[in-house]
Amino acid sequence: MKAIVMSDYGNANVLQEREVTRPTPQDHQAIVELQVTTVNSGDQLIRSGAFQEFLPLRFPHILGVEIGGVVKKIGKSVTKVKPGDRVIGLTLSGGGYADYAAVDENLLAVIPETLSLEETVALSGVGLTAWQALFRYGQLQVGQRILIHAGAGAVGHLAVQLAKQHGAYIIATARTENLEFVRQLGADEVVDYGTTDFSEVIQPVDLVLDMVRDGGITDEKSYSVLKNGGKYLSLVSPAVLQNPIVRGIENLFVQVDPHPSDWLSLIRYVQEHKLKIYVERVFPFSYEGVVEAHQINEIGGKKGQLLISWNRKNPI
Ligand SMILES: NC(=O)c1ccc[n+]([C@@H]2O[C@H](COP(=O)([O-])OP(=O)(O)OC[C@H]3O[C@@H](n4cnc5c(N)ncnc54)[C@H](OP(=O)(O)O)[C@@H]3O)[C@@H](O)[C@H]2O)c1
């Protein structure tokens, strides 16, 4: 089967097209014929080597974590999915940039007939992250004020919509070109992170959702806008757990946990038109397509999600 592999850490040029052996299922796994996958910050950080200390890879490695496709085969103890099911899921140790992936049945969710894999694939990873950050870690309450940094990104654009649905007051940061997009998603206030210091213009908030990797600048300023007893939720820095507790502010590091009941809630939100995954661009599953998607992701400025599509003519 065709796979786009990385042969070393580095820029998008470390990606290569290769023929690799098709996976066979272990007892608890399903083989999924892929139709869509995503390219997001996580893939980029793994590729560049930024995560190699805690996530060392053996090369060649197949990137791609959020997947959508059709179950082709199942291992002998699989009960939750069957051949022909359309599923989204997570290949936690990679494998999404390939024609077929072997996925643990507990990391798959069957998608209802009425929804497409394109509009649901991002729920499996970034959607789950947004959901768990807001509701599991943040315990967001109706009427609370939340500052969502990076409101136009893959996680951010879903977090803004989910917080809005929940009745929160949302302040979101984004670059100039994406401010209107974030407002349309439901942000009550928007702040241009390129021109304005949010800590000088916003009123105190109950929660901050921080997913900016800028060496702690945003973290520091975020504390200054939190109310006493507020919650600082970082998606990027486990080190926040070591921060001293000041003014009763709780420091939390969000680590996404694949949890089927959260997926079902997210799928229901999409079915009920309460949540929409914005797809900035779809690239073909080819060497050129995957490399370009990585390059576009790295440049920044995207709204929502980048997809890789197989464009299969005759999906089951
Ligand atoms: N802990 C976990 O379990 C978990 C799970 C998923 C993701 N994450 C992390 O969460 C982060 C976001 O992921 P993602 O997939 O949503 O990435 P993404 O789609 O690339 O979004 C990143 C966003 O950050 C914005 N940004 C950059 N600098 C900023 C600043 N100074 N202030 C405000 N916004 C800024 C970017 O805006 P522009 O592009 O317009 O510049 C972009 O919209 C990543 O670092 C990822 O590794 C963690």
Ligand as a Chemical Component Dictionary entry (heavy atoms), coordinates in Angstrom:
data_LIG
# 
_chem_comp.id                   LIG 
_chem_comp.type                 NON-POLYMER 
_chem_comp.pdbx_formal_charge   0 
_chem_comp.three_letter_code    LIG 
# 
loop_
_chem_comp_atom.comp_id 
_chem_comp_atom.atom_id 
_chem_comp_atom.alt_atom_id 
_chem_comp_atom.type_symbol 
_chem_comp_atom.charge 
_chem_comp_atom.model_Cartn_x 
_chem_comp_atom.model_Cartn_y 
_chem_comp_atom.model_Cartn_z 
_chem_comp_atom.pdbx_ordinal 
LIG N1  N1  N 0  -2.571 18.578 25.189 1  
LIG C1  C1  C 0  -3.292 18.000 24.252 2  
LIG O1  O1  O 0  -3.880 16.929 24.466 3  
LIG C2  C2  C 0  -3.406 18.659 22.901 4  
LIG C3  C3  C 0  -4.295 18.150 21.952 5  
LIG C4  C4  C 0  -4.411 18.809 20.733 6  
LIG C5  C5  C 0  -3.618 19.925 20.485 7  
LIG N2  N2  N 1  -2.731 20.365 21.418 8  
LIG C6  C6  C 0  -1.893 21.545 21.167 9  
LIG O2  O2  O 0  -2.731 22.672 21.060 10 
LIG C7  C7  C 0  -2.159 23.602 20.153 11 
LIG C8  C8  C 0  -3.207 24.019 19.128 12 
LIG O3  O3  O 0  -3.452 22.911 18.283 13 
LIG P1  P1  P 0  -4.236 23.127 16.914 14 
LIG O4  O4  O 0  -4.272 21.809 16.259 15 
LIG O5  O5  O -1 -5.481 23.887 17.144 16 
LIG O6  O6  O 0  -3.190 24.058 16.133 17 
LIG P2  P2  P 0  -3.471 25.084 14.953 18 
LIG O7  O7  O 0  -4.682 24.698 14.196 19 
LIG O8  O8  O 0  -2.171 25.236 14.226 20 
LIG O9  O9  O 0  -3.769 26.403 15.723 21 
LIG C9  C9  C 0  -2.778 27.150 16.363 22 
LIG C10 C10 C 0  -3.324 28.549 16.427 23 
LIG O10 O10 O 0  -2.494 29.360 17.256 24 
LIG C11 C11 C 0  -2.606 30.673 16.761 25 
LIG N3  N3  N 0  -1.573 31.521 17.350 26 
LIG C12 C12 C 0  -0.246 31.509 17.089 27 
LIG N4  N4  N 0  0.365  32.442 17.879 28 
LIG C13 C13 C 0  -0.607 33.013 18.628 29 
LIG C14 C14 C 0  -0.619 34.025 19.637 30 
LIG N5  N5  N 0  0.517  34.624 20.037 31 
LIG N6  N6  N 0  -1.794 34.361 20.205 32 
LIG C15 C15 C 0  -2.938 33.766 19.828 33 
LIG N7  N7  N 0  -3.006 32.790 18.883 34 
LIG C16 C16 C 0  -1.843 32.424 18.301 35 
LIG C17 C17 C 0  -2.495 30.462 15.282 36 
LIG O11 O11 O 0  -2.967 31.572 14.599 37 
LIG P3  P3  P 0  -2.373 31.947 13.135 38 
LIG O12 O12 O 0  -2.168 30.662 12.420 39 
LIG O13 O13 O 0  -3.431 32.788 12.561 40 
LIG O14 O14 O 0  -1.093 32.660 13.396 41 
LIG C18 C18 C 0  -3.388 29.239 15.083 42 
LIG O15 O15 O 0  -4.734 29.620 14.846 43 
LIG C19 C19 C 0  -0.946 22.944 19.536 44 
LIG O16 O16 O 0  0.220  23.418 20.144 45 
LIG C20 C20 C 0  -1.148 21.459 19.832 46 
LIG O17 O17 O 0  0.072  20.777 19.956 47 
LIG C21 C21 C 0  -2.616 19.760 22.624 48 
# 
loop_
_chem_comp_bond.comp_id 
_chem_comp_bond.atom_id_1 
_chem_comp_bond.atom_id_2 
_chem_comp_bond.value_order 
_chem_comp_bond.pdbx_ordinal 
LIG N1  C1  SING 1  
LIG C1  O1  DOUB 2  
LIG C1  C2  SING 3  
LIG C2  C3  SING 4  
LIG C2  C21 DOUB 5  
LIG C3  C4  DOUB 6  
LIG C4  C5  SING 7  
LIG C5  N2  DOUB 8  
LIG N2  C6  SING 9  
LIG N2  C21 SING 10 
LIG C6  O2  SING 11 
LIG C6  C20 SING 12 
LIG O2  C7  SING 13 
LIG C7  C8  SING 14 
LIG C7  C19 SING 15 
LIG C8  O3  SING 16 
LIG O3  P1  SING 17 
LIG P1  O4  DOUB 18 
LIG P1  O5  SING 19 
LIG P1  O6  SING 20 
LIG O6  P2  SING 21 
LIG P2  O7  DOUB 22 
LIG P2  O8  SING 23 
LIG P2  O9  SING 24 
LIG O9  C9  SING 25 
LIG C9  C10 SING 26 
LIG C10 O10 SING 27 
LIG C10 C18 SING 28 
LIG O10 C11 SING 29 
LIG C11 N3  SING 30 
LIG C11 C17 SING 31 
LIG N3  C12 SING 32 
LIG N3  C16 SING 33 
LIG C12 N4  DOUB 34 
LIG N4  C13 SING 35 
LIG C13 C14 SING 36 
LIG C13 C16 DOUB 37 
LIG C14 N5  SING 38 
LIG C14 N6  DOUB 39 
LIG N6  C15 SING 40 
LIG C15 N7  DOUB 41 
LIG N7  C16 SING 42 
LIG C17 O11 SING 43 
LIG C17 C18 SING 44 
LIG O11 P3  SING 45 
LIG P3  O12 DOUB 46 
LIG P3  O13 SING 47 
LIG P3  O14 SING 48 
LIG C18 O15 SING 49 
LIG C19 O16 SING 50 
LIG C19 C20 SING 51 
LIG C20 O17 SING 52 
# 
